[in-house]
Amino acid sequence: MIEVRGVTKEYGEVVAVRDVSLEIGRGELTVLIGPSGCGKSTLIRTINRMIEPTEGTVEIDGVDVRESRVEELRRGIGYVIQTVGLFPHFSVRENIATVPRLLGWERERTERRVMELLDMMGLHRSFADKRPRELSGGEAQRVGVARALAADPPILLMDEPFGAVDPQNRARLQEEFYSIQKRLKKTVVFVTHDVEEAVRLADRIALMRAGRVVQYTTPERFILEPAEAFVSEFLGIEYPLRLLGRHSVADCYRKDAAPGDTPGPGQAVPMDTPTREALSLLVASGQKRLDVVDSDGRVVGTFDFESVLGLLGGGPGGEG
């Protein structure tokens, strides 16, 4: 677990981070979000001591990070940035192997890990011999994430990692990273200014403003209990719809169909349909509800507007 306690960072008369305290659970993905200049990048860099706080402490598993040598601390923390920062004269293989090589891994073990990570990132193994200049932006970003994961660190810091990638590849990278995180369960601190990205990835979100954390909670609780007007203003009027992207129909449908029922003549949706997509289908169909079907095409329940309200905490909702 990462504990940030009363961290303040001052640059002369400018206070970049002001008295921030956070507890980040093991295996959780915490997103730091807020307007430009709010202090989120400064805060994340206090964790791996790229920035030393003026006041306060950062602890990892109860140990103050200042008690560790910087080099040793950073070998246990993966770090990914927007500009990727691959070594231009190294091959992809050499870039990914940077930390394992520093840790003295045997060549065979390092090579196995490089190939495993290329597979994990959806890159053909032939990419191992390419140079960074031969990669697209999305490919380079995948290599950057692979390099950060190479020594299997328990903690991963990601500072606007997909910010320089085009929207289509960005969405694909988000989905791939989300899938990887579900398997690996790293403790991740992720900086972004993109509300949709935060909602898609986060277990918890810390919304910052002028160096302070305004609110730190799950994505759903921002709707039910906004700490102040700024929260709703920053997240925007479409935030509830974005929140639906975290869920599928399986999370909210009504179990009100007899087992083995067959779909009616109208539109039906599979259980794994994203809730936001199902809502669009419901509106377009002009119906009051849609049949929900399982993988065998059997009706297991219905999806309607109250299902969505229940998911967002504003109505009775489904029982699924």
N, C-alpha and C positions, 0 to 999 in steps of 0.2 A: 504494500500500500504506500501511496505517496501522500505525505502530509505537508501542506504549505501553511506556515503559521506566521501571521502578521508580517508578511513580506512587503517591504517598501523599497522602491528604487528611485533614487534622486540623481539628476544630472544638473548640478548647480542648483538653480532655483526652479528647475522643471522637475515635477514629480511624475514619472512615467507609470509607476505602480504604487498604489497607496493602501497599505494595511490589508492585504489580501490573505484570507485563510480558506483553504479548501482541503477536503479529504477525498482522495481518488482511490476507489477500491481496486483490489487486485483483479485483473481480468476485465475491467471496465474500460469503455471508450468514452472519454470525456472531451467534449468540444468546447474550446474557448472561442467566443464570437463577440463581435461588437464593431462599432464604426472604426475607420482608420484612425490610428493614433491613440486608441483606448488602452494600450498596454499589453495586449494579449501575446504578441511575439516576445516582448521583454520578459513577461512572466514565464513563458515556456522555457526560455533560455536560462532561467535561474535553476531549473531542475538538473541540467547537466553542467552547470557552472560555467557556461559561456558568458554569463553575466552574474556578478556577485551582488546580492542585495545590499542595500544600505542598512536596512534593519530586517529582523525576522530570520526564520530558518526554514529550510526544506529538508525533510527526512524521508528516507526510503526504508521501509520495514523497520522503523524506529531508530535508524542511524542517521545522524546529521551528515549531509553530503560533504560538508567541509572536512569531515574526518577521513575521507578517502582521497588518495592522490587523483588528480584530475584525469590522468590517462587511464587509470583503472576504472574510475567511475564511468567514463564515456564508453569504454569497451563493453559495459553491461547495459548501455542505453543506445538503441538505434535512433538515428536522426535523419529525417528526410525534409528537404526544403524545396521551395517552388522552383528554384533555378537548377535543381538536381545536383549540380556540383560534381559530375563524374570527372575523373582524371582523363584529360583528352588524349594523352599518349598511351594510355592503358587500353587493353582490349576489354570487352565486357567481362570475360572470365577474370581478368586481373582486378577489375573494379570490384566485382562481387567478392572476391577473395581477400580484399584488403585487411579486414579485421581478423579473419581466421589466420592469415599469414602472420600478423602481429602477435597473435596468441600462440604461434608455434605449432599449428596443426600440421599433421603429416599431409604430404601432397595428395595421396589417394583420398583421404578423408575430405580435404578441401574440394577436390574435383567432384566427388559425389554430391557435396553440398551445393556446389555451383549448378550442377545439372538438375538437382532436385528443385532449386529455386527458379530456374528457367522454366521448368515444367509448371510450377506453381503459378508463375506469372503469365502463363499462356504464351511464352516465347519459344520458338523452335530452338533446339540445342545448337544449331548452326550459328546462332547469334553470339555464342561464346567467343568467337574469333573476330567479331566486328569491333570497330572503333566507334566511340560516341558520335562522331560526325556522320556516321552511316545510319543513325537511328532517327526515327521520327520523334516528335515531342512525346507522344504517348508511350513509345517503346523505351525512350530514355527514362521516363518517369517510372516505368516498371522495373528497370534495372536499378534505379535509385532505391526503390522499396526493397528489392532483392538484396542489395548491398547492406541496407539497414538491418535486415533479418538474418544476415549470413551466419553470425555466431549465435543465433537463437537467443537474443537478449530478452529478458522478461519485460522490459519497458521500451516503448517506441514513441518518440516525439516527432510530430509531423506538422511543419509550419507552412501552411498554404500549399500542400504538396501537389495539388492538381490545378492550381490557379492559372498556370501558363498554358494549359492544354485546351484545345477547342472543345465546345460544349458536347459534341457527340462522343468524343473519346473520354471526356471528363466523366460523363455519366457511366460509360463502360468501366472506367477505372474505379469509380465509386462502388459499383456493383461487385467487381472482382475483389476489391479490398474488403468489402463487407463480408463476402463469402469466406475469404481467408481468415478474417478476424473471428468469425463464428467458430472456425476450426481450431485456431491457435490460441485464442483467448489471451492475447497480450494485454498488458496495461498500457493504454494508448492515450496520449494527450494530443489533441488535434486542433490546430488553429485554422479558422476560416472566417471569411466575411459573408459567405453565402448561406442564407437561411435554409434553403432547400437541402444543401449538402449536410448541414448540421442535423437537420431533422432525419435525413436518410440514414446517417451513420451513428448518431450518439446514443449512448445509454443515459448520459446526463449532459446538460448544457450549462456552461457558466457564461452568462451574458454580462459583458463588461462595458463600462462607460467612464471616461476620464480617470482611468487607472484603478477604478474600484469594480468589484463584482456586485452587480445590481441584484442578480438572482441566480441561484444554482440549484437546478432541479431536473427532473425528467422532462423530456419534450412535451408530454401530455399535460403536466401540471402548469405549464406556462399559460394554457388556456383557462384552466379552472381558477388559478390563484396568481394572476400577474402582480408582481411586487409594487409596481408603480406604472404611471401612464407611459413612460418611456419604453417599457417592455412591449406593450401592444403596438406602439408606434413603430418600433424597430422591426418587430417580427412581421408586421403588415396584416392587412385584412385577409389575405389568402393563406395565412398560416394554418388554419384548421384544415384546409384542403391539402396542403403540403403534408400535414401530419398523417393524413390518410395513406400516403405513400409508404408508411412504415408497416402497414397492415394488409392482410388479405381478407377475402370474404370469409374464410374459415374462422377469423377472429371475432366475427360479429353477426353471422347469420342466425336466423331463428329456426330452432329445431321443431318445426310444426308440421312436418310431413310424415305420413305413414311410411315405414320401411318398404322399399321396393317400388314406390310410386314412380311413374314415368313422367317426364316433363310435359307440360301443357303446350298448347299451340304457340304461345308467346316465346319471348327471349329467355334463355337459360344461361347461367354462368357457372363455370367450374369453381370449386372451393378455393383453388389457389389463385384466382383472379385478384389482382391488386384492388383494394377497396375504392380507390380513386377512379380506376377504370370502370368498375362495376357501377359506380354512381353515375358516370357519364352514360353508360348503357341504359341505366334505368330512366334517366331523363329523356334520352333519345327515343326510347321505346314508347313513351306515353303511358306506360302501365304503372300501377300502384306498387307492384312488387314483381320480383323475378324469382323463378325457381333456381335453387342451388343444387348442382349435381356433383356426385363424387366421380372418381376416376373411371368407374364402370358405367357412367351415364345415368345412375339412379338418383332420383330426387331425395335430398336429405333435409331440406328446409327451404326457407325463403329469405330473400334480401329486400329490404325496403328502406325508406328514409329514416324510420325509427332505429333501424340497425346502425346507421351512421351516427345518429345522435347519441345512441348508447355508447358507441366506441369513443366518442369525444367527451363523454361524461354529461351530456345534456339531455338524456332521455332514458327510457327503460332499457332499450337495446336488446341484443340477442343473447342467447345463452350459449353460443358456440364458442 
